[in-house]
Amino acid sequence: GFELTEQSNGLNPVAQIVFDIILKAKDNQMENGKLYDAYTKAIKVKKQESVNYTEFNIKCRSLFNTQRLLRKKGKDVKNSREDIISLNGRVLEKTTHTKVKNDG
């Protein structure tokens, strides 16, 4: 799985929140507009001030540049709110290892 600390992952606070939201999202993907809405809700819970939609997209660029997230254009190429943002790869579930007895 992903075990990234804030010091070692090099993400700005907005990108870190967005990455955490995607990790918890169904199928690890969301429309960009809904992702922004989830970000603003998360910021309100922390009693911080959110950035506007344009700055949000700029702050998230590091997630795409490092290929942690992928962007797929939506139906309307001029509307980035419909873009599908998804995790590049998959989240590995924590598994327990069991010993298998080999009688052969």
CNS distance restraints for C-alpha pairs under 8 A (distance, minus, plus):
assign (resid   1 and name CA) (resid  91 and name CA) 5.52 0.50 0.50
assign (resid   1 and name CA) (resid  92 and name CA) 4.49 0.50 0.50
assign (resid   1 and name CA) (resid  93 and name CA) 6.69 0.50 0.50
assign (resid   1 and name CA) (resid  94 and name CA) 7.35 0.50 0.50
assign (resid   2 and name CA) (resid  91 and name CA) 7.11 0.50 0.50
assign (resid   2 and name CA) (resid  92 and name CA) 7.77 0.50 0.50
assign (resid   4 and name CA) (resid   8 and name CA) 6.62 0.50 0.50
assign (resid   4 and name CA) (resid   9 and name CA) 5.76 0.50 0.50
assign (resid   5 and name CA) (resid   9 and name CA) 6.02 0.50 0.50
assign (resid   6 and name CA) (resid  10 and name CA) 6.78 0.50 0.50
assign (resid   6 and name CA) (resid  11 and name CA) 6.96 0.50 0.50
assign (resid   6 and name CA) (resid  16 and name CA) 7.75 0.50 0.50
assign (resid  11 and name CA) (resid  15 and name CA) 5.79 0.50 0.50
assign (resid  11 and name CA) (resid  16 and name CA) 5.69 0.50 0.50
assign (resid  11 and name CA) (resid  62 and name CA) 7.16 0.50 0.50
assign (resid  11 and name CA) (resid  63 and name CA) 7.89 0.50 0.50
assign (resid  12 and name CA) (resid  16 and name CA) 6.17 0.50 0.50
assign (resid  12 and name CA) (resid  59 and name CA) 7.11 0.50 0.50
assign (resid  13 and name CA) (resid  17 and name CA) 6.31 0.50 0.50
assign (resid  14 and name CA) (resid  18 and name CA) 6.26 0.50 0.50
assign (resid  14 and name CA) (resid  39 and name CA) 8.00 0.50 0.50
assign (resid  14 and name CA) (resid  56 and name CA) 7.06 0.50 0.50
assign (resid  14 and name CA) (resid  59 and name CA) 6.24 0.50 0.50
assign (resid  14 and name CA) (resid  60 and name CA) 6.96 0.50 0.50
assign (resid  15 and name CA) (resid  19 and name CA) 6.00 0.50 0.50
assign (resid  15 and name CA) (resid  59 and name CA) 6.07 0.50 0.50
assign (resid  15 and name CA) (resid  60 and name CA) 4.95 0.50 0.50
assign (resid  15 and name CA) (resid  62 and name CA) 7.34 0.50 0.50
assign (resid  15 and name CA) (resid  63 and name CA) 6.70 0.50 0.50
assign (resid  16 and name CA) (resid  20 and name CA) 6.22 0.50 0.50
assign (resid  17 and name CA) (resid  21 and name CA) 6.21 0.50 0.50
assign (resid  17 and name CA) (resid  39 and name CA) 6.80 0.50 0.50
assign (resid  17 and name CA) (resid  42 and name CA) 7.76 0.50 0.50
assign (resid  18 and name CA) (resid  22 and name CA) 6.27 0.50 0.50
assign (resid  18 and name CA) (resid  35 and name CA) 7.29 0.50 0.50
assign (resid  18 and name CA) (resid  39 and name CA) 6.35 0.50 0.50
assign (resid  18 and name CA) (resid  60 and name CA) 7.52 0.50 0.50
assign (resid  19 and name CA) (resid  23 and name CA) 6.24 0.50 0.50
assign (resid  19 and name CA) (resid  63 and name CA) 7.66 0.50 0.50
assign (resid  20 and name CA) (resid  24 and name CA) 6.46 0.50 0.50
assign (resid  21 and name CA) (resid  25 and name CA) 6.07 0.50 0.50
assign (resid  21 and name CA) (resid  35 and name CA) 7.66 0.50 0.50
assign (resid  21 and name CA) (resid  38 and name CA) 7.40 0.50 0.50
assign (resid  21 and name CA) (resid  39 and name CA) 7.56 0.50 0.50
assign (resid  22 and name CA) (resid  28 and name CA) 5.10 0.50 0.50
assign (resid  22 and name CA) (resid  29 and name CA) 5.91 0.50 0.50
assign (resid  22 and name CA) (resid  30 and name CA) 7.20 0.50 0.50
assign (resid  22 and name CA) (resid  35 and name CA) 8.00 0.50 0.50
assign (resid  22 and name CA) (resid  86 and name CA) 6.99 0.50 0.50
assign (resid  22 and name CA) (resid  87 and name CA) 6.72 0.50 0.50
assign (resid  23 and name CA) (resid  28 and name CA) 5.48 0.50 0.50
assign (resid  23 and name CA) (resid  87 and name CA) 7.31 0.50 0.50
assign (resid  23 and name CA) (resid  91 and name CA) 7.40 0.50 0.50
assign (resid  24 and name CA) (resid  28 and name CA) 6.56 0.50 0.50
assign (resid  25 and name CA) (resid  29 and name CA) 6.07 0.50 0.50
assign (resid  25 and name CA) (resid  30 and name CA) 7.11 0.50 0.50
assign (resid  26 and name CA) (resid  30 and name CA) 7.96 0.50 0.50
assign (resid  28 and name CA) (resid  86 and name CA) 5.74 0.50 0.50
assign (resid  28 and name CA) (resid  87 and name CA) 5.64 0.50 0.50
assign (resid  28 and name CA) (resid  90 and name CA) 7.85 0.50 0.50
assign (resid  29 and name CA) (resid  84 and name CA) 6.78 0.50 0.50
assign (resid  29 and name CA) (resid  85 and name CA) 5.45 0.50 0.50
assign (resid  29 and name CA) (resid  86 and name CA) 4.07 0.50 0.50
assign (resid  29 and name CA) (resid  87 and name CA) 6.42 0.50 0.50
assign (resid  30 and name CA) (resid  34 and name CA) 6.49 0.50 0.50
assign (resid  30 and name CA) (resid  35 and name CA) 5.97 0.50 0.50
assign (resid  30 and name CA) (resid  84 and name CA) 5.71 0.50 0.50
assign (resid  30 and name CA) (resid  85 and name CA) 5.43 0.50 0.50
assign (resid  30 and name CA) (resid  86 and name CA) 6.58 0.50 0.50
assign (resid  31 and name CA) (resid  35 and name CA) 6.09 0.50 0.50
assign (resid  31 and name CA) (resid  81 and name CA) 6.45 0.50 0.50
assign (resid  31 and name CA) (resid  82 and name CA) 5.42 0.50 0.50
assign (resid  31 and name CA) (resid  83 and name CA) 5.48 0.50 0.50
assign (resid  31 and name CA) (resid  84 and name CA) 4.53 0.50 0.50
assign (resid  31 and name CA) (resid  85 and name CA) 5.95 0.50 0.50
assign (resid  32 and name CA) (resid  36 and name CA) 6.17 0.50 0.50
assign (resid  32 and name CA) (resid  80 and name CA) 6.70 0.50 0.50
assign (resid  32 and name CA) (resid  81 and name CA) 4.72 0.50 0.50
assign (resid  32 and name CA) (resid  82 and name CA) 5.96 0.50 0.50
assign (resid  32 and name CA) (resid  83 and name CA) 5.44 0.50 0.50
assign (resid  32 and name CA) (resid  84 and name CA) 6.08 0.50 0.50
assign (resid  32 and name CA) (resid  85 and name CA) 6.07 0.50 0.50
assign (resid  33 and name CA) (resid  37 and name CA) 6.34 0.50 0.50
assign (resid  33 and name CA) (resid  80 and name CA) 7.57 0.50 0.50
assign (resid  33 and name CA) (resid  81 and name CA) 4.10 0.50 0.50
assign (resid  33 and name CA) (resid  82 and name CA) 6.44 0.50 0.50
assign (resid  33 and name CA) (resid  83 and name CA) 7.94 0.50 0.50
assign (resid  34 and name CA) (resid  38 and name CA) 6.13 0.50 0.50
assign (resid  34 and name CA) (resid  81 and name CA) 7.57 0.50 0.50
assign (resid  35 and name CA) (resid  39 and name CA) 6.13 0.50 0.50
assign (resid  36 and name CA) (resid  40 and name CA) 6.25 0.50 0.50
assign (resid  36 and name CA) (resid  53 and name CA) 6.96 0.50 0.50
assign (resid  36 and name CA) (resid  56 and name CA) 7.36 0.50 0.50
assign (resid  37 and name CA) (resid  41 and name CA) 6.30 0.50 0.50
assign (resid  38 and name CA) (resid  42 and name CA) 6.17 0.50 0.50
assign (resid  39 and name CA) (resid  43 and name CA) 6.18 0.50 0.50
assign (resid  39 and name CA) (resid  50 and name CA) 7.88 0.50 0.50
assign (resid  40 and name CA) (resid  44 and name CA) 6.25 0.50 0.50
assign (resid  40 and name CA) (resid  50 and name CA) 5.77 0.50 0.50
assign (resid  41 and name CA) (resid  45 and name CA) 6.42 0.50 0.50
assign (resid  42 and name CA) (resid  46 and name CA) 6.55 0.50 0.50
assign (resid  43 and name CA) (resid  47 and name CA) 6.18 0.50 0.50
assign (resid  43 and name CA) (resid  48 and name CA) 5.36 0.50 0.50
assign (resid  43 and name CA) (resid  49 and name CA) 6.54 0.50 0.50
assign (resid  43 and name CA) (resid  50 and name CA) 6.02 0.50 0.50
assign (resid  44 and name CA) (resid  48 and name CA) 5.87 0.50 0.50
assign (resid  44 and name CA) (resid  49 and name CA) 7.08 0.50 0.50
assign (resid  44 and name CA) (resid  50 and name CA) 7.67 0.50 0.50
assign (resid  51 and name CA) (resid  55 and name CA) 5.97 0.50 0.50
assign (resid  51 and name CA) (resid  56 and name CA) 5.91 0.50 0.50
assign (resid  52 and name CA) (resid  56 and name CA) 6.01 0.50 0.50
assign (resid  53 and name CA) (resid  57 and name CA) 6.37 0.50 0.50
assign (resid  54 and name CA) (resid  58 and name CA) 6.45 0.50 0.50
assign (resid  55 and name CA) (resid  59 and name CA) 6.04 0.50 0.50
assign (resid  56 and name CA) (resid  60 and name CA) 6.24 0.50 0.50
assign (resid  57 and name CA) (resid  61 and name CA) 6.48 0.50 0.50
assign (resid  60 and name CA) (resid  64 and name CA) 7.17 0.50 0.50
assign (resid  61 and name CA) (resid  65 and name CA) 6.03 0.50 0.50
assign (resid  62 and name CA) (resid  66 and name CA) 5.98 0.50 0.50
assign (resid  63 and name CA) (resid  67 and name CA) 6.11 0.50 0.50
assign (resid  63 and name CA) (resid  68 and name CA) 5.24 0.50 0.50
assign (resid  63 and name CA) (resid  69 and name CA) 5.49 0.50 0.50
assign (resid  64 and name CA) (resid  68 and name CA) 6.02 0.50 0.50
assign (resid  64 and name CA) (resid  69 and name CA) 5.12 0.50 0.50
assign (resid  64 and name CA) (resid  70 and name CA) 5.96 0.50 0.50
assign (resid  64 and name CA) (resid  71 and name CA) 7.52 0.50 0.50
assign (resid  67 and name CA) (resid  88 and name CA) 6.55 0.50 0.50
assign (resid  68 and name CA) (resid  87 and name CA) 6.22 0.50 0.50
assign (resid  68 and name CA) (resid  88 and name CA) 5.35 0.50 0.50
assign (resid  69 and name CA) (resid  85 and name CA) 6.68 0.50 0.50
assign (resid  69 and name CA) (resid  86 and name CA) 5.51 0.50 0.50
assign (resid  69 and name CA) (resid  87 and name CA) 4.59 0.50 0.50
assign (resid  69 and name CA) (resid  88 and name CA) 5.03 0.50 0.50
assign (resid  70 and name CA) (resid  85 and name CA) 5.70 0.50 0.50
assign (resid  70 and name CA) (resid  86 and name CA) 5.26 0.50 0.50
assign (resid  70 and name CA) (resid  87 and name CA) 6.22 0.50 0.50
assign (resid  70 and name CA) (resid  88 and name CA) 5.85 0.50 0.50
assign (resid  71 and name CA) (resid  83 and name CA) 6.44 0.50 0.50
assign (resid  71 and name CA) (resid  84 and name CA) 5.69 0.50 0.50
assign (resid  71 and name CA) (resid  85 and name CA) 4.73 0.50 0.50
assign (resid  71 and name CA) (resid  86 and name CA) 6.59 0.50 0.50
assign (resid  72 and name CA) (resid  83 and name CA) 5.56 0.50 0.50
assign (resid  72 and name CA) (resid  84 and name CA) 5.05 0.50 0.50
assign (resid  72 and name CA) (resid  85 and name CA) 6.55 0.50 0.50
assign (resid  73 and name CA) (resid  77 and name CA) 6.17 0.50 0.50
assign (resid  73 and name CA) (resid  80 and name CA) 7.26 0.50 0.50
assign (resid  73 and name CA) (resid  82 and name CA) 7.16 0.50 0.50
assign (resid  73 and name CA) (resid  83 and name CA) 4.52 0.50 0.50
assign (resid  73 and name CA) (resid  84 and name CA) 6.43 0.50 0.50
assign (resid  74 and name CA) (resid  79 and name CA) 7.58 0.50 0.50
assign (resid  74 and name CA) (resid  80 and name CA) 7.29 0.50 0.50
assign (resid  74 and name CA) (resid  82 and name CA) 4.81 0.50 0.50
assign (resid  74 and name CA) (resid  83 and name CA) 4.37 0.50 0.50
assign (resid  74 and name CA) (resid  84 and name CA) 6.47 0.50 0.50
assign (resid  75 and name CA) (resid  82 and name CA) 7.10 0.50 0.50
assign (resid  76 and name CA) (resid  80 and name CA) 7.85 0.50 0.50
assign (resid  76 and name CA) (resid  82 and name CA) 7.15 0.50 0.50
assign (resid  79 and name CA) (resid  83 and name CA) 7.58 0.50 0.50
